Amino acid sequence: GDSVIQMQGQVTLSENDFLFINCTYSTTGYPTLFWYVQYSGEGPQLLLQVTTANNKGSSRGFEATYDKGTTSFHLQKTSVQEIDSAVYYCAMRDQGGRALIFGTGTTVSVSP
Amino acid sequence: DPKIIQKPKYLVAVTGSEKILICEQYLGHNAMYWYRQSAKKPLEFMFSYSYQKLMDNQTASSRFQPQSSKKNHLDLQITALKPDDSATYFCASSQEVWGGQDTQYFGPGTRLLVL
C-alpha cells in the first residue's frame, strides 16, 4: 500500500545550522509530494509541493527535490532560525488521488 | 481573517456521550476533508467530500458521521465516545477533490479529550 516514511523523529539544531530531513515514499506511479509544517497549537500549513514535472520546490528558504530513482523527497534548509522550530511532515496523495498520506513527522528544535 | 474555522477549539467529553465538531471554510472550495491526529500517530485521513457528497470513508467505525448542510460546511458527529477517540481533529479543504496537485488547506483543529 501507499506509505510515507520519515525516520527522524527529532532534530535539534542551533541557529544557522544546516537542516536535512529524510523522507521516502512507496506507491505506484509518480505522485505529487508535499511538505507541511505545523507550529504548536495550529493546523498543518503547506510549505511546498513538487510534481514530477518540475522535480524541485522551494519556499521560505526551504528546498525539496523529488528523486524518482530513490523514491525520496528530502527537505533541506541551509541556515535555520529559531522561528523554524516546528513539526515537519512529508505527505503525498494516495493512489485514489484524494487523501493525503502523512509521514510521522519530524520535530525540529532550533536554539538561538 | 481565518479561512477555515473549526469550533470548538477544545472539547472535553465523557465516555458514551455524543459530540459534534464544526467546520466552515471560506476559501470557495468544493472539496472538504476530515483528518485525525492522535498522540504518537501521524495525521490520518478520515473522510473526503466533494460538492457535499461523500467520496471516501476510511474510518472503521460508524460512530463517526460527517454532515454537510452547506457546501462550505462539513461537521463531524461522533457518537458513543471512547477514550481512544481523544485526538485533535482537523478539517481541510481544496478546490476540487480530484486534483492530484491540488493543495489541501487545514483548519486549526479541535482538540477532543474523552474521559
HADDOCK unambig.tbl for C-alpha pairs under 7 A between the chains (distance, minus, plus):
assign (segid A and resid 32 and name CA) (segid B and resid 100 and name CA) 6.41 0.50 0.50
assign (segid A and resid 32 and name CA) (segid B and resid 101 and name CA) 5.83 0.50 0.50
assign (segid A and resid 42 and name CA) (segid B and resid 108 and name CA) 4.84 0.50 0.50
assign (segid A and resid 43 and name CA) (segid B and resid 106 and name CA) 5.68 0.50 0.50
assign (segid A and resid 43 and name CA) (segid B and resid 107 and name CA) 5.55 0.50 0.50
assign (segid A and resid 43 and name CA) (segid B and resid 108 and name CA) 4.33 0.50 0.50
assign (segid A and resid 43 and name CA) (segid B and resid 109 and name CA) 6.00 0.50 0.50
assign (segid A and resid 44 and name CA) (segid B and resid 106 and name CA) 5.98 0.50 0.50
assign (segid A and resid 45 and name CA) (segid B and resid 105 and name CA) 6.84 0.50 0.50
assign (segid A and resid 45 and name CA) (segid B and resid 106 and name CA) 6.69 0.50 0.50
assign (segid A and resid 93 and name CA) (segid B and resid 100 and name CA) 6.58 0.50 0.50
assign (segid A and resid 97 and name CA) (segid B and resid 98 and name CA) 6.23 0.50 0.50
assign (segid A and resid 97 and name CA) (segid B and resid 99 and name CA) 6.95 0.50 0.50
assign (segid A and resid 97 and name CA) (segid B and resid 100 and name CA) 5.29 0.50 0.50
assign (segid A and resid 98 and name CA) (segid B and resid 97 and name CA) 5.75 0.50 0.50
assign (segid A and resid 98 and name CA) (segid B and resid 98 and name CA) 6.07 0.50 0.50
assign (segid A and resid 99 and name CA) (segid B and resid 45 and name CA) 6.17 0.50 0.50
assign (segid A and resid 100 and name CA) (segid B and resid 45 and name CA) 6.70 0.50 0.50
assign (segid A and resid 102 and name CA) (segid B and resid 42 and name CA) 6.24 0.50 0.50
assign (segid A and resid 102 and name CA) (segid B and resid 43 and name CA) 5.93 0.50 0.50
assign (segid A and resid 103 and name CA) (segid B and resid 42 and name CA) 6.12 0.50 0.50
assign (segid A and resid 104 and name CA) (segid B and resid 41 and name CA) 6.53 0.50 0.50
assign (segid A and resid 104 and name CA) (segid B and resid 42 and name CA) 4.51 0.50 0.50
assign (segid A and resid 105 and name CA) (segid B and resid 42 and name CA) 6.90 0.50 0.50
